[in-house]
Amino acid sequence: MGPGTTWINAPGLAAAGIPSVSGTGTAAGLAAVYAGALGLGGRPPLLSAATTAAVGQLQVAGPDLVLGGETRFAVLFQKPDPRRDFGTAAAFGHDGLGGALGFADPVTRTAFGFTTSTVPVPGGADRRALELAALVRRLGLAAS
């Protein structure tokens, strides 16, 4: 797909079907998945309160030999950390190689989705996604 990091933005990447990097979606789609988990928008929650608490519970924190740097994970999901400060301690979500970020925060009752049109290098949540998530969190805390 090309030398160096050019493969990241190659048109054929999505068609390649590589699970960890070929996923595509919209910001609205990401937000809808996380909203469904919490039962936002007048729908019943897909996750029970106990399951929401379980998937939001910190399980592992420390050096990440794959992603580099310190990371924090719950069951299946990333937790906010100094590099990905996307929500309260109860929040759970995940960033993506493509700069995307999606999360649910049961404390502020928010669901969030952000996508980019090109993959930033290095990968991970786009700076703009993190800035917008911080604003959403402040607004959510102010409203609660």
N, CA, C and O atoms as a GROMACS GRO file, in nm:
protein
  576
    1MET      N    1   0.082  -0.120   0.000
    1MET     CA    2   0.000   0.000   0.000
    1MET      C    3   0.085   0.126   0.000
    1MET      O    4   0.032   0.236   0.004
    2GLY      N    5   0.214   0.111  -0.004
    2GLY     CA    6   0.300   0.227  -0.015
    2GLY      C    7   0.404   0.230   0.095
    2GLY      O    8   0.391   0.162   0.196
    3PRO      N    9   0.506   0.311   0.074
    3PRO     CA   10   0.615   0.318   0.172
    3PRO      C   11   0.578   0.402   0.294
    3PRO      O   12   0.487   0.485   0.288
    4GLY      N   13   0.650   0.379   0.404
    4GLY     CA   14   0.633   0.461   0.524
    4GLY      C   15   0.491   0.460   0.574
    4GLY      O   16   0.429   0.355   0.587
    5THR      N   17   0.440   0.579   0.602
    5THR     CA   18   0.303   0.592   0.653
    5THR      C   19   0.203   0.630   0.545
    5THR      O   20   0.087   0.657   0.577
    6THR      N   21   0.244   0.632   0.417
    6THR     CA   22   0.150   0.669   0.311
    6THR      C   23   0.035   0.571   0.300
    6THR      O   24  -0.073   0.607   0.253
    7TRP      N   25   0.056   0.446   0.341
    7TRP     CA   26  -0.050   0.345   0.332
    7TRP      C   27  -0.171   0.381   0.417
    7TRP      O   28  -0.282   0.336   0.389
    8ILE      N   29  -0.150   0.462   0.521
    8ILE     CA   30  -0.258   0.494   0.612
    8ILE      C   31  -0.373   0.567   0.541
    8ILE      O   32  -0.490   0.546   0.573
    9ASN      N   33  -0.339   0.652   0.446
    9ASN     CA   34  -0.441   0.726   0.373
    9ASN      C   35  -0.467   0.670   0.233
    9ASN      O   36  -0.530   0.737   0.151
   10ALA      N   37  -0.421   0.549   0.206
   10ALA     CA   38  -0.440   0.488   0.075
   10ALA      C   39  -0.588   0.453   0.053
   10ALA      O   40  -0.654   0.402   0.144
   11PRO      N   41  -0.641   0.482  -0.067
   11PRO     CA   42  -0.782   0.452  -0.095
   11PRO      C   43  -0.819   0.305  -0.076
   11PRO      O   44  -0.933   0.275  -0.042
   12GLY      N   45  -0.726   0.214  -0.097
   12GLY     CA   46  -0.757   0.073  -0.087
   12GLY      C   47  -0.760   0.018   0.054
   12GLY      O   48  -0.796  -0.098   0.074
   13LEU      N   49  -0.724   0.099   0.153
   13LEU     CA   50  -0.717   0.048   0.290
   13LEU      C   51  -0.854   0.001   0.340
   13LEU      O   52  -0.864  -0.107   0.399
   14ALA      N   53  -0.957   0.080   0.318
   14ALA     CA   54  -1.090   0.040   0.366
   14ALA      C   55  -1.137  -0.089   0.299
   14ALA      O   56  -1.200  -0.173   0.362
   15ALA      N   57  -1.105  -0.103   0.171
   15ALA     CA   58  -1.146  -0.223   0.098
   15ALA      C   59  -1.065  -0.345   0.138
   15ALA      O   60  -1.108  -0.458   0.112
   16ALA      N   61  -0.950  -0.326   0.200
   16ALA     CA   62  -0.863  -0.439   0.238
   16ALA      C   63  -0.925  -0.525   0.347
   16ALA      O   64  -0.892  -0.644   0.357
   17GLY      N   65  -1.014  -0.470   0.428
   17GLY     CA   66  -1.082  -0.548   0.530
   17GLY      C   67  -0.996  -0.587   0.648
   17GLY      O   68  -1.020  -0.691   0.710
   18ILE      N   69  -0.897  -0.507   0.680
   18ILE     CA   70  -0.811  -0.534   0.795
   18ILE      C   71  -0.884  -0.484   0.919
   18ILE      O   72  -0.906  -0.364   0.931
   19PRO      N   73  -0.923  -0.572   1.012
   19PRO     CA   74  -1.010  -0.533   1.123
   19PRO      C   75  -0.961  -0.413   1.204
   19PRO      O   76  -1.041  -0.328   1.242
   20SER      N   77  -0.833  -0.404   1.231
   20SER     CA   78  -0.786  -0.297   1.318
   20SER      C   79  -0.771  -0.162   1.249
   20SER      O   80  -0.758  -0.060   1.317
   21VAL      N   81  -0.773  -0.158   1.117
   21VAL     CA   82  -0.752  -0.029   1.049
   21VAL      C   83  -0.845  -0.001   0.933
   21VAL      O   84  -0.840   0.108   0.877
   22SER      N   85  -0.930  -0.094   0.894
   22SER     CA   86  -1.013  -0.074   0.776
   22SER      C   87  -1.155  -0.028   0.807
   22SER      O   88  -1.235  -0.009   0.715
   23GLY      N   89  -1.188  -0.009   0.932
   23GLY     CA   90  -1.323   0.032   0.967
   23GLY      C   91  -1.351   0.174   0.921
   23GLY      O   92  -1.265   0.262   0.930
   24THR      N   93  -1.469   0.197   0.872
   24THR     CA   94  -1.511   0.331   0.834
   24THR      C   95  -1.646   0.360   0.895
   24THR      O   96  -1.724   0.269   0.921
   25GLY      N   97  -1.673   0.485   0.919
   25GLY     CA   98  -1.801   0.526   0.975
   25GLY      C   99  -1.807   0.677   0.982
   25GLY      O  100  -1.716   0.748   0.939
   26THR      N  101  -1.915   0.725   1.037
   26THR     CA  102  -1.934   0.869   1.052
   26THR      C  103  -1.932   0.907   1.199
   26THR      O  104  -1.948   0.822   1.287
   27ALA      N  105  -1.912   1.034   1.223
   27ALA     CA  106  -1.917   1.083   1.361
   27ALA      C  107  -2.056   1.058   1.420
   27ALA      O  108  -2.069   1.019   1.536
   28ALA      N  109  -2.159   1.081   1.341
   28ALA     CA  110  -2.296   1.058   1.388
   28ALA      C  111  -2.318   0.911   1.420
   28ALA      O  112  -2.386   0.878   1.518
   29GLY      N  113  -2.260   0.822   1.339
   29GLY     CA  114  -2.272   0.679   1.365
   29GLY      C  115  -2.202   0.638   1.494
   29GLY      O  116  -2.257   0.561   1.572
   30LEU      N  117  -2.081   0.690   1.516
   30LEU     CA  118  -2.010   0.662   1.642
   30LEU      C  119  -2.090   0.710   1.761
   30LEU      O  120  -2.109   0.636   1.858
   31ALA      N  121  -2.137   0.834   1.754
   31ALA     CA  122  -2.214   0.890   1.865
   31ALA      C  123  -2.341   0.809   1.889
   31ALA      O  124  -2.380   0.788   2.004
   32ALA      N  125  -2.405   0.762   1.782
   32ALA     CA  126  -2.528   0.684   1.797
   32ALA      C  127  -2.502   0.552   1.869
   32ALA      O  128  -2.585   0.508   1.949
   33VAL      N  129  -2.390   0.488   1.841
   33VAL     CA  130  -2.356   0.362   1.909
   33VAL      C  131  -2.341   0.386   2.058
   33VAL      O  132  -2.396   0.312   2.140
   34TYR      N  133  -2.266   0.490   2.095
   34TYR     CA  134  -2.245   0.519   2.237
   34TYR      C  135  -2.373   0.571   2.304
   34TYR      O  136  -2.398   0.542   2.421
   35ALA      N  137  -2.454   0.647   2.230
   35ALA     CA  138  -2.583   0.692   2.284
   35ALA      C  139  -2.673   0.573   2.311
   35ALA      O  140  -2.745   0.570   2.411
   36GLY      N  141  -2.671   0.475   2.222
   36GLY     CA  142  -2.750   0.355   2.242
   36GLY      C  143  -2.708   0.279   2.366
   36GLY      O  144  -2.792   0.224   2.438
   37ALA      N  145  -2.577   0.275   2.392
   37ALA     CA  146  -2.528   0.206   2.512
   37ALA      C  147  -2.590   0.264   2.638
   37ALA      O  148  -2.627   0.191   2.729
   38LEU      N  149  -2.601   0.398   2.643
   38LEU     CA  150  -2.654   0.465   2.762
   38LEU      C  151  -2.804   0.485   2.760
   38LEU      O  152  -2.864   0.518   2.862
   39GLY      N  153  -2.865   0.465   2.644
   39GLY     CA  154  -3.009   0.488   2.635
   39GLY      C  155  -3.043   0.636   2.623
   39GLY      O  156  -3.143   0.682   2.678
   40LEU      N  157  -2.961   0.709   2.551
   40LEU     CA  158  -2.988   0.852   2.529
   40LEU      C  159  -3.083   0.869   2.411
   40LEU      O  160  -3.098   0.777   2.331
   41GLY      N  161  -3.145   0.984   2.400
   41GLY     CA  162  -3.233   1.011   2.288
   41GLY      C  163  -3.367   0.941   2.295
   41GLY      O  164  -3.430   0.917   2.193
   42GLY      N  165  -3.410   0.908   2.416
   42GLY     CA  166  -3.542   0.849   2.433
   42GLY      C  167  -3.549   0.700   2.406
   42GLY      O  168  -3.658   0.642   2.408
   43ARG      N  169  -3.437   0.637   2.382
   43ARG     CA  170  -3.437   0.492   2.358
   43ARG      C  171  -3.398   0.418   2.486
   43ARG      O  172  -3.329   0.474   2.571
   44PRO      N  173  -3.441   0.294   2.498
   44PRO     CA  174  -3.396   0.216   2.615
   44PRO      C  175  -3.247   0.186   2.600
   44PRO      O  176  -3.198   0.167   2.488
   45PRO      N  177  -3.174   0.181   2.711
   45PRO     CA  178  -3.030   0.155   2.702
   45PRO      C  179  -3.000   0.012   2.655
   45PRO      O  180  -3.069  -0.083   2.692
   46LEU      N  181  -2.897   0.000   2.572
   46LEU     CA  182  -2.852  -0.132   2.529
   46LEU      C  183  -2.777  -0.203   2.641
   46LEU      O  184  -2.773  -0.326   2.645
   47LEU      N  185  -2.717  -0.126   2.732
   47LEU     CA  186  -2.643  -0.182   2.844
   47LEU      C  187  -2.716  -0.154   2.974
   47LEU      O  188  -2.769  -0.045   2.994
   48SER      N  189  -2.720  -0.253   3.061
   48SER     CA  190  -2.779  -0.231   3.193
   48SER      C  191  -2.688  -0.139   3.273
   48SER      O  192  -2.573  -0.116   3.234
   49ALA      N  193  -2.738  -0.086   3.382
   49ALA     CA  194  -2.656   0.000   3.468
   49ALA      C  195  -2.534  -0.076   3.519
   49ALA      O  196  -2.425  -0.020   3.527
   50ALA      N  197  -2.551  -0.203   3.552
   50ALA     CA  198  -2.439  -0.284   3.601
   50ALA      C  199  -2.334  -0.305   3.492
   50ALA      O  200  -2.214  -0.299   3.519
   51THR      N  201  -2.379  -0.330   3.370
   51THR     CA  202  -2.285  -0.349   3.260
   51THR      C  203  -2.214  -0.218   3.227
   51THR      O  204  -2.094  -0.218   3.201
   52THR      N  205  -2.288  -0.108   3.228
   52THR     CA  206  -2.226   0.023   3.205
   52THR      C  207  -2.117   0.049   3.308
   52THR      O  208  -2.009   0.096   3.274
   53ALA      N  209  -2.146   0.020   3.433
   53ALA     CA  210  -2.045   0.038   3.539
   53ALA      C  211  -1.926  -0.054   3.516
   53ALA      O  212  -1.811  -0.014   3.537
   54ALA      N  213  -1.952  -0.178   3.473
   54ALA     CA  214  -1.844  -0.274   3.452
   54ALA      C  215  -1.752  -0.232   3.337
   54ALA      O  216  -1.630  -0.238   3.350
   55VAL      N  217  -1.811  -0.191   3.224
   55VAL     CA  218  -1.727  -0.153   3.110
   55VAL      C  219  -1.658  -0.018   3.132
   55VAL      O  220  -1.565   0.016   3.059
   56GLY      N  221  -1.704   0.058   3.231
   56GLY     CA  222  -1.639   0.184   3.265
   56GLY      C  223  -1.536   0.173   3.375
   56GLY      O  224  -1.469   0.271   3.407
   57GLN      N  225  -1.523   0.055   3.434
   57GLN     CA  226  -1.431   0.035   3.546
   57GLN      C  227  -1.288   0.015   3.496
   57GLN      O  228  -1.263  -0.074   3.414
   58LEU      N  229  -1.197   0.095   3.545
   58LEU     CA  230  -1.056   0.082   3.508
   58LEU      C  231  -1.004  -0.056   3.543
   58LEU      O  232  -1.022  -0.103   3.655
   59GLN      N  233  -0.940  -0.122   3.447
   59GLN     CA  234  -0.885  -0.256   3.467
   59GLN      C  235  -0.732  -0.256   3.463
   59GLN      O  236  -0.668  -0.326   3.541
   60VAL      N  237  -0.674  -0.179   3.371
   60VAL     CA  238  -0.530  -0.180   3.349
   60VAL      C  239  -0.482  -0.038   3.320
   60VAL      O  240  -0.545   0.035   3.243
   61ALA      N  241  -0.370  -0.001   3.381
   61ALA     CA  242  -0.308   0.128   3.353
   61ALA      C  243  -0.157   0.109   3.353
   61ALA      O  244  -0.103   0.040   3.440
   62GLY      N  245  -0.090   0.170   3.257
   62GLY     CA  246   0.055   0.159   3.255
   62GLY      C  247   0.109   0.169   3.115
   62GLY      O  248   0.039   0.210   3.022
   63PRO      N  249   0.236   0.132   3.098
   63PRO     CA  250   0.299   0.142   2.966
   63PRO      C  251   0.235   0.047   2.866
   63PRO      O  252   0.208  -0.069   2.898
   64ASP      N  253   0.211   0.097   2.748
   64ASP     CA  254   0.151   0.018   2.640
   64ASP      C  255   0.261  -0.011   2.538
   64ASP      O  256   0.311   0.080   2.473
   65LEU      N  257   0.298  -0.138   2.525
   65LEU     CA  258   0.406  -0.175   2.436
   65LEU      C  259   0.366  -0.169   2.289
   65LEU      O  260   0.454  -0.166   2.202
   66VAL      N  261   0.237  -0.168   2.259
   66VAL     CA  262   0.190  -0.160   2.120
   66VAL      C  263   0.170  -0.014   2.080
   66VAL      O  264   0.224   0.030   1.978
   67LEU      N  265   0.094   0.060   2.158
   67LEU     CA  266   0.062   0.198   2.123
   67LEU      C  267   0.169   0.298   2.167
   67LEU      O  268   0.174   0.410   2.117
   68GLY      N  269   0.252   0.257   2.260
   68GLY     CA  270   0.353   0.349   2.313
   68GLY      C  271   0.292   0.441   2.416
   68GLY      O  272   0.175   0.478   2.406
   69GLY      N  273   0.369   0.479   2.515
   69GLY     CA  274   0.322   0.569   2.619
   69GLY      C  275   0.233   0.497   2.718
   69GLY      O  276   0.215   0.376   2.713
   70GLU      N  277   0.179   0.575   2.809
   70GLU     CA  278   0.089   0.523   2.912
   70GLU      C  279  -0.052   0.515   2.857
   70GLU      O  280  -0.098   0.606   2.787
   71THR      N  281  -0.121   0.408   2.888
   71THR     CA  282  -0.262   0.395   2.850
   71THR      C  283  -0.340   0.339   2.966
   71THR      O  284  -0.285   0.284   3.061
   72ARG      N  285  -0.472   0.356   2.957
   72ARG     CA  286  -0.564   0.306   3.059
   72ARG      C  287  -0.678   0.237   2.986
   72ARG      O  288  -0.734   0.291   2.890
   73PHE      N  289  -0.712   0.118   3.032
   73PHE     CA  290  -0.820   0.042   2.969
   73PHE      C  291  -0.916  -0.013   3.072
   73PHE      O  292  -0.877  -0.052   3.182
   74ALA      N  293  -1.043  -0.015   3.033
   74ALA     CA  294  -1.149  -0.086   3.104
   74ALA      C  295  -1.170  -0.216   3.027
   74ALA      O  296  -1.086  -0.254   2.946
   75VAL      N  297  -1.281  -0.283   3.050
   75VAL     CA  298  -1.315  -0.399   2.970
   75VAL      C  299  -1.357  -0.350   2.832
   75VAL      O  300  -1.456  -0.277   2.819
   76LEU      N  301  -1.284  -0.387   2.731
   76LEU     CA  302  -1.309  -0.353   2.589
   76LEU      C  303  -1.276  -0.209   2.550
   76LEU      O  304  -1.248  -0.183   2.433
   77PHE      N  305  -1.278  -0.117   2.642
   77PHE     CA  306  -1.271   0.025   2.608
   77PHE      C  307  -1.150   0.095   2.670
   77PHE      O  308  -1.096   0.051   2.772
   78GLN      N  309  -1.110   0.204   2.606
   78GLN     CA  310  -1.010   0.292   2.666
   78GLN      C  311  -1.077   0.378   2.772
   78GLN      O  312  -1.196   0.406   2.766
   79LYS      N  313  -0.998   0.417   2.868
   79LYS     CA  314  -1.040   0.511   2.971
   79LYS      C  315  -0.969   0.644   2.946
   79LYS      O  316  -0.862   0.646   2.887
   80PRO      N  317  -1.028   0.754   2.991
   80PRO     CA  318  -0.958   0.882   2.978
   80PRO      C  319  -0.823   0.875   3.049
   80PRO      O  320  -0.808   0.813   3.154
   81ASP      N  321  -0.726   0.939   2.989
   81ASP     CA  322  -0.593   0.949   3.049
   81ASP      C  323  -0.536   1.085   3.008
   81ASP      O  324  -0.599   1.156   2.930
   82PRO      N  325  -0.420   1.122   3.057
   82PRO     CA  326  -0.368   1.256   3.024
   82PRO      C  327  -0.354   1.282   2.873
   82PRO      O  328  -0.368   1.397   2.831
   83ARG      N  329  -0.327   1.180   2.793
   83ARG     CA  330  -0.316   1.200   2.647
   83ARG      C  331  -0.452   1.196   2.579
   83ARG      O  332  -0.467   1.251   2.470
   84ARG      N  333  -0.549   1.131   2.640
   84ARG     CA  334  -0.685   1.118   2.584
   84ARG      C  335  -0.784   1.157   2.692
   84ARG      O  336  -0.857   1.072   2.745
   85ASP      N  337  -0.788   1.282   2.725
   85ASP     CA  338  -0.873   1.331   2.834
   85ASP      C  339  -1.013   1.359   2.781
   85ASP      O  340  -1.052   1.475   2.763
   86PHE      N  341  -1.089   1.251   2.756
   86PHE     CA  342  -1.217   1.269   2.687
   86PHE      C  343  -1.339   1.265   2.777
   86PHE      O  344  -1.450   1.288   2.727
   87GLY      N  345  -1.326   1.238   2.904
   87GLY     CA  346  -1.447   1.233   2.986
   87GLY      C  347  -1.415   1.218   3.133
   87GLY      O  348  -1.300   1.225   3.175
   88THR      N  349  -1.521   1.199   3.209
   88THR     CA  350  -1.506   1.180   3.354
   88THR      C  351  -1.448   1.041   3.381
   88THR      O  352  -1.424   0.964   3.288
   89ALA      N  353  -1.425   1.009   3.506
   89ALA     CA  354  -1.369   0.879   3.542
   89ALA      C  355  -1.460   0.763   3.502
   89ALA      O  356  -1.413   0.650   3.490
   90ALA      N  357  -1.588   0.789   3.483
   90ALA     CA  358  -1.682   0.682   3.444
   90ALA      C  359  -1.690   0.663   3.293
   90ALA      O  360  -1.749   0.565   3.247
   91ALA      N  361  -1.631   0.752   3.215
   91ALA     CA  362  -1.641   0.747   3.070
   91ALA      C  363  -1.566   0.626   3.013
   91ALA      O  364  -1.469   0.579   3.071
   92PHE      N  365  -1.615   0.578   2.899
   92PHE     CA  366  -1.547   0.469   2.828
   92PHE      C  367  -1.563   0.494   2.680
   92PHE      O  368  -1.666   0.543   2.634
   93GLY      N  369  -1.459   0.461   2.604
   93GLY     CA  370  -1.462   0.483   2.460
   93GLY      C  371  -1.337   0.430   2.395
   93GLY      O  372  -1.270   0.342   2.449
   94HIS      N  373  -1.306   0.485   2.279
   94HIS     CA  374  -1.184   0.444   2.210
   94HIS      C  375  -1.152   0.546   2.101
   94HIS      O  376  -1.240   0.600   2.035
   95ASP      N  377  -1.022   0.570   2.086
   95ASP     CA  378  -0.978   0.650   1.973
   95ASP      C  379  -0.942   0.556   1.860
   95ASP      O  380  -0.943   0.434   1.876
   96GLY      N  381  -0.910   0.613   1.746
   96GLY     CA  382  -0.875   0.529   1.632
   96GLY      C  383  -0.754   0.583   1.561
   96GLY      O  384  -0.719   0.700   1.574
   97LEU      N  385  -0.689   0.496   1.485
   97LEU     CA  386  -0.573   0.536   1.407
   97LEU      C  387  -0.607   0.656   1.319
   97LEU      O  388  -0.522   0.742   1.296
   98GLY      N  389  -0.729   0.662   1.272
   98GLY     CA  390  -0.771   0.767   1.181
   98GLY      C  391  -0.806   0.899   1.246
   98GLY      O  392  -0.864   0.985   1.181
   99GLY      N  393  -0.772   0.918   1.373
   99GLY     CA  394  -0.803   1.043   1.441
   99GLY      C  395  -0.940   1.042   1.504
   99GLY      O  396  -0.978   1.138   1.572
  100ALA      N  397  -1.015   0.936   1.483
  100ALA     CA  398  -1.151   0.929   1.536
  100ALA      C  399  -1.150   0.915   1.688
  100ALA      O  400  -1.051   0.871   1.748
  101LEU      N  401  -1.261   0.953   1.746
  101LEU     CA  402  -1.282   0.934   1.889
  101LEU      C  403  -1.430   0.913   1.912
  101LEU      O  404  -1.513   0.988   1.861
  102GLY      N  405  -1.463   0.812   1.987
  102GLY     CA  406  -1.600   0.788   2.028
  102GLY      C  407  -1.602   0.750   2.173
  102GLY      O  408  -1.515   0.676   2.220
  103PHE      N  409  -1.702   0.799   2.246
  103PHE     CA  410  -1.714   0.761   2.387
  103PHE      C  411  -1.852   0.788   2.441
  103PHE      O  412  -1.932   0.863   2.383
  104ALA      N  413  -1.879   0.724   2.554
  104ALA     CA  414  -2.000   0.750   2.632
  104ALA      C  415  -1.956   0.792   2.771
  104ALA      O  416  -1.859   0.738   2.826
  105ASP      N  417  -2.026   0.887   2.828
  105ASP     CA  418  -1.996   0.930   2.965
  105ASP      C  419  -2.125   0.927   3.046
  105ASP      O  420  -2.209   1.016   3.031
  106PRO      N  421  -2.142   0.825   3.131
  106PRO     CA  422  -2.264   0.814   3.210
  106PRO      C  423  -2.285   0.928   3.308
  106PRO      O  424  -2.399   0.957   3.344
  107VAL      N  425  -2.177   0.993   3.353
  107VAL     CA  426  -2.191   1.103   3.449
  107VAL      C  427  -2.254   1.225   3.383
  107VAL      O  428  -2.347   1.284   3.438
  108THR      N  429  -2.204   1.262   3.266
  108THR     CA  430  -2.257   1.380   3.198
  108THR      C  431  -2.370   1.345   3.102
  108THR      O  432  -2.429   1.433   3.040
  109ARG      N  433  -2.402   1.212   3.090
  109ARG     CA  434  -2.507   1.164   2.999
  109ARG      C  435  -2.481   1.213   2.857
  109ARG      O  436  -2.571   1.264   2.790
  110THR      N  437  -2.357   1.196   2.812
  110THR     CA  438  -2.321   1.236   2.677
  110THR      C  439  -2.265   1.118   2.599
  110THR      O  440  -2.204   1.027   2.654
  111ALA      N  441  -2.288   1.125   2.469
  111ALA     CA  442  -2.226   1.032   2.373
  111ALA      C  443  -2.159   1.119   2.269
  111ALA      O  444  -2.212   1.224   2.231
  112PHE      N  445  -2.045   1.076   2.222
  112PHE     CA  446  -1.961   1.162   2.137
  112PHE      C  447  -1.903   1.081   2.023
  112PHE      O  448  -1.863   0.966   2.041
  113GLY      N  449  -1.899   1.142   1.905
  113GLY     CA  450  -1.832   1.081   1.791
  113GLY      C  451  -1.762   1.188   1.710
  113GLY      O  452  -1.816   1.296   1.687
  114PHE      N  453  -1.640   1.157   1.667
  114PHE     CA  454  -1.560   1.249   1.586
  114PHE      C  455  -1.482   1.165   1.486
  114PHE      O  456  -1.420   1.065   1.523
  115THR      N  457  -1.484   1.206   1.360
  115THR     CA  458  -1.405   1.139   1.256
  115THR      C  459  -1.330   1.244   1.175
  115THR      O  460  -1.362   1.362   1.180
  116THR      N  461  -1.230   1.198   1.101
  116THR     CA  462  -1.151   1.287   1.015
  116THR      C  463  -1.157   1.235   0.872
  116THR      O  464  -1.195   1.121   0.847
  117SER      N  465  -1.119   1.320   0.779
  117SER     CA  466  -1.118   1.276   0.639
  117SER      C  467  -0.983   1.218   0.599
  117SER      O  468  -0.975   1.142   0.502
  118THR      N  469  -0.877   1.251   0.672
  118THR     CA  470  -0.746   1.191   0.649
  118THR      C  471  -0.688   1.150   0.783
  118THR      O  472  -0.718   1.211   0.886
  119VAL      N  473  -0.606   1.050   0.780
  119VAL     CA  474  -0.548   0.996   0.903
  119VAL      C  475  -0.430   1.082   0.946
  119VAL      O  476  -0.337   1.102   0.868
  120PRO      N  477  -0.432   1.132   1.070
  120PRO     CA  478  -0.316   1.206   1.118
  120PRO      C  479  -0.201   1.110   1.150
  120PRO      O  480  -0.223   0.995   1.189
  121VAL      N  481  -0.082   1.158   1.133
  121VAL     CA  482   0.036   1.078   1.169
  121VAL      C  483   0.110   1.156   1.276
  121VAL      O  484   0.146   1.270   1.249
  122PRO      N  485   0.137   1.103   1.394
  122PRO     CA  486   0.102   0.968   1.435
  122PRO      C  487  -0.047   0.953   1.457
  122PRO      O  488  -0.119   1.052   1.470
  123GLY      N  489  -0.093   0.830   1.462
  123GLY     CA  490  -0.234   0.800   1.478
  123GLY      C  491  -0.283   0.828   1.619
  123GLY      O  492  -0.210   0.880   1.703
  124GLY      N  493  -0.408   0.792   1.642
  124GLY     CA  494  -0.471   0.819   1.770
  124GLY      C  495  -0.570   0.932   1.756
  124GLY      O  496  -0.589   0.986   1.647
  125ALA      N  497  -0.633   0.967   1.865
  125ALA     CA  498  -0.736   1.072   1.862
  125ALA      C  499  -0.677   1.204   1.810
  125ALA      O  500  -0.571   1.248   1.854
  126ASP      N  501  -0.747   1.264   1.719
  126ASP     CA  502  -0.709   1.394   1.664
  126ASP      C  503  -0.716   1.499   1.775
  126ASP      O  504  -0.805   1.495   1.860
  127ARG      N  505  -0.624   1.591   1.773
  127ARG     CA  506  -0.620   1.699   1.873
  127ARG      C  507  -0.754   1.772   1.880
  127ARG      O  508  -0.800   1.807   1.989
  128ARG      N  509  -0.816   1.796   1.764
  128ARG     CA  510  -0.945   1.866   1.762
  128ARG      C  511  -1.054   1.785   1.831
  128ARG      O  512  -1.141   1.842   1.898
  129ALA      N  513  -1.049   1.652   1.816
  129ALA     CA  514  -1.147   1.567   1.884
  129ALA      C  515  -1.134   1.580   2.035
  129ALA      O  516  -1.234   1.591   2.106
  130LEU      N  517  -1.010   1.581   2.084
  130LEU     CA  518  -0.988   1.592   2.228
  130LEU      C  519  -1.030   1.729   2.281
  130LEU      O  520  -1.086   1.739   2.390
  131GLU      N  521  -1.003   1.835   2.204
  131GLU     CA  522  -1.046   1.969   2.247
  131GLU      C  523  -1.198   1.978   2.251
  131GLU      O  524  -1.254   2.034   2.345
  132LEU      N  525  -1.264   1.924   2.150
  132LEU     CA  526  -1.410   1.927   2.147
  132LEU      C  527  -1.468   1.840   2.259
  132LEU      O  528  -1.568   1.878   2.321
  133ALA      N  529  -1.408   1.724   2.285
  133ALA     CA  530  -1.454   1.638   2.394
  133ALA      C  531  -1.441   1.708   2.529
  133ALA      O  532  -1.529   1.694   2.615
  134ALA      N  533  -1.334   1.784   2.548
  134ALA     CA  534  -1.316   1.858   2.674
  134ALA      C  535  -1.426   1.963   2.690
  134ALA      O  536  -1.477   1.983   2.800
  135LEU      N  537  -1.462   2.029   2.581
  135LEU     CA  538  -1.569   2.128   2.586
  135LEU      C  539  -1.703   2.061   2.616
  135LEU      O  540  -1.780   2.111   2.698
  136VAL      N  541  -1.729   1.949   2.552
  136VAL     CA  542  -1.854   1.875   2.576
  136VAL      C  543  -1.862   1.833   2.722
  136VAL      O  544  -1.968   1.842   2.784
  137ARG      N  545  -1.751   1.785   2.778
  137ARG     CA  546  -1.750   1.743   2.918
  137ARG      C  547  -1.780   1.862   3.011
  137ARG      O  548  -1.860   1.849   3.104
  138ARG      N  549  -1.717   1.977   2.986
  138ARG     CA  550  -1.743   2.094   3.070
  138ARG      C  551  -1.890   2.136   3.061
  138ARG      O  552  -1.951   2.170   3.162
  139LEU      N  553  -1.945   2.133   2.941
  139LEU     CA  554  -2.087   2.169   2.926
  139LEU      C  555  -2.177   2.068   2.996
  139LEU      O  556  -2.276   2.105   3.058
  140GLY      N  557  -2.142   1.939   2.986
  140GLY     CA  558  -2.220   1.835   3.052
  140GLY      C  559  -2.216   1.846   3.202
  140GLY      O  560  -2.318   1.827   3.269
  141LEU      N  561  -2.099   1.877   3.257
  141LEU     CA  562  -2.087   1.892   3.402
  141LEU      C  563  -2.159   2.017   3.450
  141LEU      O  564  -2.217   2.018   3.559
  142ALA      N  565  -2.156   2.123   3.369
  142ALA     CA  566  -2.226   2.246   3.406
  142ALA      C  567  -2.377   2.225   3.407
  142ALA      O  568  -2.448   2.287   3.486
  143ALA      N  569  -2.426   2.139   3.319
  143ALA     CA  570  -2.570   2.114   3.310
  143ALA      C  571  -2.619   2.018   3.418
  143ALA      O  572  -2.738   2.016   3.451
  144SER      N  573  -2.528   1.938   3.474
  144SER     CA  574  -2.574   1.838   3.572
  144SER      C  575  -2.572   1.891   3.713
  144SER      O  576  -2.607   1.819   3.807
   0.00000   0.00000   0.00000
